[in-house]
Amino acid sequence: MKLLAFFFALPYLEFFSGFAISILFNQTDKVSIRQKEGSIIALFYKSTFIISERRNPILMQSNTMKESFLNFIAYEKRSGQHTLTSYRTDLEQFEIFCQEIYQLDSIEKAEHFMIRSWIVNLMEAGKKTSTVNRKIATLKSFYKFLMRSSFLDKDPTQKIRSLKKSSQLPQFIREDELISYFEKLPEPEGFIEIRDRLIIDLLYGTGIRLNELIELTEENLSGSSIKVMGKGSKERMIPLPTEVQLSIKRYQREKEKLAFSNTDTFLCKPDGEKLYPMLVYRTVKKYLTQVNVDKKSPHVLRHSFATHLLNKGAELNAIKDLLGHAGLAATQVYTHNSTEKLKQIFEQAHPKGK
């Protein structure tokens, strides 16, 4: 009923301020995202476009549809902030390219050859295949949204294919090397050292992503496990190894001494503010300076977590759930890293293995 009332009230909404319209949008989007029929979604976003155009004739159609698309991704697809930022950046870069090269005033008018031209331009600029493929995926999602919303009759990305990726296995640190390194580390002292050590312990001990680590709150901790909010706002519970539990308690004791009054953030700076990605990257790089691995990043510890579990005989489905993967395809890449372990088993167990 709320949704129907909203549509009947559309002719009168042009009298509201932009702020009031945005509030009404946020209140009704929760109703709209539960509708799975394309016609409902099309009508909703088309109405948003009409209102915006009436309120501000100068506003470009492409900008309006871009914001509608990002709202669609945020509220219906429930994508995270990092994904939304990537989508926005990709669309803005394509928009600039179309304006500079083809003098196009809106990317809704882009044609197949323009998109191909942009892809070639990105490759010539030395962009990674994975980066280009992500931008292709962004455009495909955007034009699919326009088609679904009845703003386009033809999808310009229909014949666009993703680039072939070279088979690159995830980098990881050998288990014996990592454990030996941890055993040699001195006991941390003071808030910053204890926090930094906990960052490493959590990344390797649970396999969580960088953003999941930063977004942890005190409420996410429950003794022997943590609750993590992953991609697509999906929650999962991850058991905590004993050493990580001890590391958490040590950090909490130091944190209590600083008596933060207005922060629910679990891992924070000495002033109580939330951590930022580059700080975590620097911390990981500092700790892994003496470890034999080319790339020193939080994701390398996540890869190591998954590979070591697989080598110890953990089921692939269990690892998938711990990592928060939507399907097995993303997890299966770690099976290639276990080739060395399989060779050892073969040599030990097979009569002709030696």
C-alpha positions as CSV (number, residue, x, y, z in Angstrom):
1,M,0.0,0.0,0.0
2,K,2.9,2.4,0.8
3,L,4.3,1.8,-2.6
4,L,1.0,2.5,-4.4
5,A,0.4,5.6,-2.3
6,F,3.9,6.8,-3.4
7,F,3.1,6.4,-7.1
8,F,-0.2,8.2,-6.8
9,A,1.5,11.1,-5.1
10,L,4.2,11.5,-7.8
11,P,2.6,14.6,-9.5
12,Y,2.8,16.5,-6.2
13,L,6.3,15.5,-5.2
14,E,7.9,18.2,-7.5
15,F,7.0,20.7,-4.9
16,F,9.1,19.1,-2.2
17,S,12.7,20.1,-1.7
18,G,15.5,17.8,-2.8
19,F,16.2,16.8,0.8
20,A,12.6,15.8,1.3
21,I,12.6,13.7,-1.8
22,S,15.7,11.9,-0.8
23,I,14.1,11.1,2.6
24,L,11.0,9.7,0.9
25,F,13.2,7.7,-1.4
26,N,15.1,6.1,1.5
27,Q,11.8,5.2,3.2
28,T,10.2,3.6,0.2
29,D,13.2,1.8,-1.2
30,K,12.8,-0.9,1.4
31,V,9.4,-1.6,0.0
32,S,10.5,-1.6,-3.6
33,I,13.5,-4.0,-3.1
34,R,11.1,-6.7,-2.0
35,Q,9.4,-6.5,-5.4
36,K,10.9,-8.9,-7.8
37,E,8.9,-7.9,-10.9
38,G,10.9,-5.8,-13.3
39,S,7.9,-3.6,-14.0
40,I,7.7,-2.4,-10.4
41,I,11.4,-1.6,-10.2
42,A,11.2,0.1,-13.6
43,L,8.3,2.3,-12.5
44,F,10.1,3.2,-9.3
45,Y,13.3,4.3,-10.8
46,K,11.7,5.9,-13.8
47,S,9.6,8.0,-11.3
48,T,12.7,9.0,-9.5
49,F,14.2,10.2,-12.8
50,I,11.1,12.3,-13.7
51,I,11.0,14.0,-10.3
52,S,14.7,14.9,-10.5
53,E,14.3,16.3,-14.0
54,R,11.4,18.5,-13.0
55,R,13.1,19.7,-9.9
56,N,16.4,20.5,-11.6
57,P,16.3,20.8,-15.4
58,I,20.1,21.3,-15.5
59,L,20.7,17.9,-14.0
60,M,22.0,15.6,-16.7
61,Q,20.0,12.4,-17.4
62,S,23.1,10.3,-17.1
63,N,23.9,11.6,-13.7
64,T,20.3,10.9,-12.5
65,M,20.3,7.4,-13.9
66,K,23.8,6.7,-12.4
67,E,22.6,7.7,-8.9
68,S,19.4,5.5,-9.4
69,F,21.6,2.6,-10.4
70,L,23.9,3.0,-7.4
71,N,20.8,3.2,-5.1
72,F,19.6,0.0,-6.8
73,I,23.0,-1.7,-6.1
74,A,23.0,-0.5,-2.5
75,Y,19.5,-1.3,-1.5
76,E,18.4,-4.3,-3.7
77,K,21.8,-6.0,-4.2
78,R,22.9,-4.9,-0.7
79,S,26.5,-4.3,-1.9
80,G,29.1,-2.9,0.4
81,Q,30.6,0.6,0.4
82,H,33.8,-0.5,-1.3
83,T,31.8,-2.1,-4.2
84,L,29.7,1.1,-4.5
85,T,32.8,3.2,-4.7
86,S,34.2,1.0,-7.4
87,Y,31.0,1.1,-9.4
88,R,30.8,4.9,-9.2
89,T,34.5,5.4,-10.2
90,D,34.1,3.1,-13.2
91,L,31.0,4.9,-14.5
92,E,32.5,8.3,-14.0
93,Q,35.7,7.3,-15.8
94,F,33.7,5.9,-18.7
95,E,31.6,9.1,-18.7
96,I,34.7,11.3,-19.0
97,F,36.1,9.1,-21.8
98,C,32.8,9.4,-23.8
99,Q,32.7,13.2,-23.3
100,E,36.3,13.7,-24.4
101,I,36.5,11.3,-27.3
102,Y,32.9,11.2,-28.6
103,Q,31.5,14.4,-27.2
104,L,28.7,12.3,-25.7
105,D,26.5,14.1,-23.2
106,S,25.2,11.0,-21.5
107,I,26.5,7.4,-21.2
108,E,23.0,6.0,-21.9
109,K,23.7,6.9,-25.5
110,A,26.9,5.0,-25.7
111,E,27.2,2.4,-28.4
112,H,29.0,-0.9,-28.7
113,F,32.1,0.4,-30.5
114,M,32.6,3.2,-27.9
115,I,32.8,0.6,-25.1
116,R,35.2,-1.5,-27.0
117,S,37.3,1.6,-27.7
118,W,37.4,2.4,-23.9
119,I,38.5,-1.2,-23.2
120,V,41.3,-0.9,-25.7
121,N,42.3,2.5,-24.2
122,L,42.5,0.9,-20.7
123,M,44.7,-1.9,-21.9
124,E,47.0,0.5,-23.7
125,A,47.2,2.4,-20.4
126,G,48.6,-0.7,-18.8
127,K,45.6,-1.5,-16.6
128,K,45.5,-5.0,-15.2
129,T,43.2,-7.6,-16.8
130,S,41.3,-8.0,-13.5
131,T,40.8,-4.2,-13.3
132,V,39.5,-4.0,-16.9
133,N,37.2,-7.0,-16.3
134,R,35.7,-5.3,-13.2
135,K,35.0,-2.2,-15.3
136,I,33.3,-4.3,-18.0
137,A,31.2,-6.0,-15.3
138,T,30.2,-2.5,-14.0
139,L,29.0,-1.4,-17.5
140,K,27.2,-4.7,-18.0
141,S,25.3,-4.2,-14.7
142,F,24.5,-0.6,-15.5
143,Y,23.1,-1.2,-18.9
144,K,21.2,-4.3,-17.7
145,F,19.6,-2.0,-15.1
146,L,18.6,0.5,-17.8
147,M,17.1,-2.3,-19.9
148,R,15.2,-3.7,-16.9
149,S,14.0,-0.1,-16.1
150,S,12.8,0.3,-19.8
151,F,15.2,3.2,-20.4
152,L,17.0,1.4,-23.2
153,D,15.8,-0.9,-26.0
154,K,19.2,-2.3,-26.8
155,D,22.1,-3.3,-24.6
156,P,25.4,-2.0,-26.0
157,T,27.4,-4.5,-23.8
158,Q,25.6,-7.5,-25.2
159,K,28.5,-8.6,-27.3
160,I,31.2,-7.4,-24.9
161,R,33.2,-10.3,-23.4
162,S,35.5,-10.2,-20.4
163,L,39.2,-10.5,-21.1
164,K,41.0,-13.8,-20.6
165,K,42.9,-13.8,-17.3
166,S,46.3,-15.5,-17.0
167,S,46.1,-18.3,-14.4
168,Q,47.7,-16.7,-11.4
169,L,47.5,-18.6,-8.1
170,P,47.0,-16.8,-4.8
171,Q,50.3,-16.1,-3.0
172,F,50.6,-17.6,0.4
173,I,53.2,-18.1,3.1
174,R,54.5,-21.6,3.9
175,E,53.0,-22.9,7.2
176,D,56.2,-23.9,8.8
177,E,57.9,-20.6,7.9
178,L,55.0,-18.5,9.2
179,I,54.7,-20.4,12.5
180,S,58.5,-20.2,13.0
181,Y,58.4,-16.5,12.4
182,F,55.6,-15.9,14.9
183,E,57.4,-17.9,17.6
184,K,60.4,-15.6,17.2
185,L,58.5,-12.4,17.6
186,P,59.0,-10.6,20.9
187,E,56.0,-10.0,23.2
188,P,54.3,-6.7,22.2
189,E,54.2,-3.9,24.7
190,G,51.9,-0.9,24.8
191,F,48.6,-0.2,23.0
192,I,49.8,0.2,19.4
193,E,52.1,-2.9,19.4
194,I,49.5,-5.1,21.1
195,R,46.8,-3.9,18.6
196,D,49.1,-4.4,15.6
197,R,49.9,-8.0,16.7
198,L,46.2,-8.6,17.1
199,I,45.6,-7.4,13.5
200,I,48.0,-10.0,12.3
201,D,46.6,-12.7,14.5
202,L,43.0,-12.0,13.3
203,L,43.9,-11.8,9.6
204,Y,45.7,-15.2,9.7
205,G,43.7,-16.8,12.5
206,T,40.3,-16.2,11.0
207,G,40.9,-15.4,7.3
208,I,38.7,-12.3,7.4
209,R,39.0,-9.6,4.7
210,L,40.6,-6.2,5.4
211,N,37.2,-4.3,5.4
212,E,35.7,-7.0,7.7
213,L,38.5,-6.4,10.1
214,I,38.1,-2.7,10.2
215,E,34.3,-2.9,10.6
216,L,34.5,-5.2,13.7
217,T,32.7,-3.9,16.7
218,E,32.7,-5.0,20.4
219,E,29.3,-6.7,19.8
220,N,30.9,-8.9,17.2
221,L,32.9,-10.7,19.8
222,S,31.4,-13.6,21.7
223,G,34.1,-15.5,23.6
224,S,35.3,-18.3,21.3
225,S,34.0,-16.8,18.0
226,I,33.4,-13.6,16.1
227,K,30.5,-12.5,14.0
228,V,31.6,-11.0,10.7
229,M,29.5,-8.9,8.2
230,G,30.8,-9.9,4.8
231,K,30.0,-9.0,1.2
232,G,26.4,-8.5,0.4
233,S,25.7,-7.9,4.1
234,K,25.9,-11.6,4.8
235,E,26.8,-12.5,8.4
236,R,28.9,-15.5,9.3
237,M,30.4,-16.9,12.5
238,I,34.1,-17.8,12.7
239,P,35.7,-19.7,15.5
240,L,38.6,-18.1,17.2
241,P,41.8,-20.1,17.9
242,T,43.0,-20.1,21.5
243,E,46.0,-17.9,20.8
244,V,43.8,-15.3,19.0
245,Q,41.4,-15.3,22.0
246,L,44.4,-14.5,24.3
247,S,45.5,-11.8,22.0
248,I,42.1,-10.2,22.0
249,K,41.9,-10.2,25.8
250,R,45.4,-8.7,26.0
251,Y,44.3,-5.9,23.6
252,Q,41.0,-5.3,25.5
253,R,42.9,-4.8,28.8
254,E,45.1,-2.1,27.1
255,K,42.1,-0.5,25.4
256,E,40.3,-0.2,28.8
257,K,43.2,1.8,30.1
258,L,42.5,4.5,27.5
259,A,38.9,4.7,28.5
260,F,37.3,5.5,25.2
261,S,33.9,6.9,25.9
262,N,32.2,7.1,22.5
263,T,33.4,4.3,20.3
264,D,32.0,0.9,19.6
265,T,34.8,0.1,17.1
266,F,36.8,-2.8,18.2
267,L,40.2,-2.1,16.6
268,C,41.0,1.6,16.8
269,K,43.7,4.2,17.0
270,P,45.0,5.7,20.3
271,D,42.4,8.5,19.9
272,G,39.5,6.1,19.6
273,E,39.0,6.6,15.8
274,K,38.4,3.7,13.5
275,L,41.4,2.2,11.6
276,Y,41.8,3.0,7.9
277,P,43.0,0.5,5.2
278,M,46.4,2.0,4.6
279,L,47.3,1.7,8.3
280,V,46.4,-2.0,8.2
281,Y,48.5,-2.5,5.0
282,R,51.5,-0.8,6.7
283,T,51.1,-3.0,9.8
284,V,51.0,-6.2,7.7
285,K,54.0,-5.1,5.6
286,K,56.0,-4.3,8.8
287,Y,55.3,-7.7,10.3
288,L,56.0,-9.6,7.1
289,T,59.3,-8.0,6.1
290,Q,61.3,-11.1,6.9
291,V,58.9,-13.6,5.4
292,N,59.6,-15.1,2.0
293,V,56.7,-13.8,0.0
294,D,56.6,-11.3,-2.9
295,K,53.3,-9.6,-1.9
296,K,52.9,-8.5,1.7
297,S,49.3,-7.7,2.2
298,P,46.3,-8.6,4.4
299,H,45.0,-10.8,1.6
300,V,48.2,-12.9,1.6
301,L,47.4,-13.8,5.2
302,R,43.8,-14.7,4.1
303,H,45.2,-16.9,1.3
304,S,47.6,-18.5,3.8
305,F,44.8,-19.2,6.2
306,A,42.8,-21.0,3.5
307,T,45.7,-23.0,2.0
308,H,46.9,-24.2,5.4
309,L,43.4,-25.4,6.3
310,L,43.2,-27.3,3.1
311,N,46.6,-28.9,3.6
312,K,45.4,-30.1,7.1
313,G,42.5,-31.8,5.5
314,A,39.7,-29.3,5.9
315,E,36.7,-29.8,3.6
316,L,36.4,-27.3,0.8
317,N,32.8,-26.4,1.8
318,A,33.9,-25.6,5.3
319,I,36.6,-23.3,4.0
320,K,34.1,-21.6,1.7
321,D,31.9,-20.8,4.6
322,L,34.8,-19.5,6.8
323,L,35.9,-17.2,4.0
324,G,32.4,-16.0,3.2
325,H,32.5,-17.0,-0.5
326,A,29.2,-17.1,-2.3
327,G,30.2,-20.3,-4.2
328,L,32.8,-23.0,-4.4
329,A,34.4,-21.6,-7.6
330,A,36.2,-18.9,-5.6
331,T,37.4,-21.4,-3.0
332,Q,38.6,-24.0,-5.5
333,V,41.6,-21.9,-6.5
334,Y,43.3,-22.9,-3.2
335,T,43.3,-26.6,-4.3
336,H,46.1,-25.7,-6.7
337,N,48.2,-24.5,-3.9
338,S,48.0,-27.9,-2.2
339,T,49.9,-29.7,-5.0
340,E,53.0,-29.9,-2.9
341,K,51.1,-31.5,0.0
342,L,49.5,-34.0,-2.4
343,K,53.0,-35.0,-3.6
344,Q,54.1,-35.6,-0.1
345,I,51.1,-37.8,0.6
346,F,51.7,-39.7,-2.6
347,E,55.4,-40.3,-1.8
348,Q,54.5,-41.5,1.7
349,A,51.5,-43.7,0.9
350,H,52.0,-45.1,-2.6
351,P,54.1,-48.2,-3.0
352,K,56.0,-46.7,-5.9
353,G,55.9,-43.2,-4.6
354,K,59.6,-43.2,-3.7
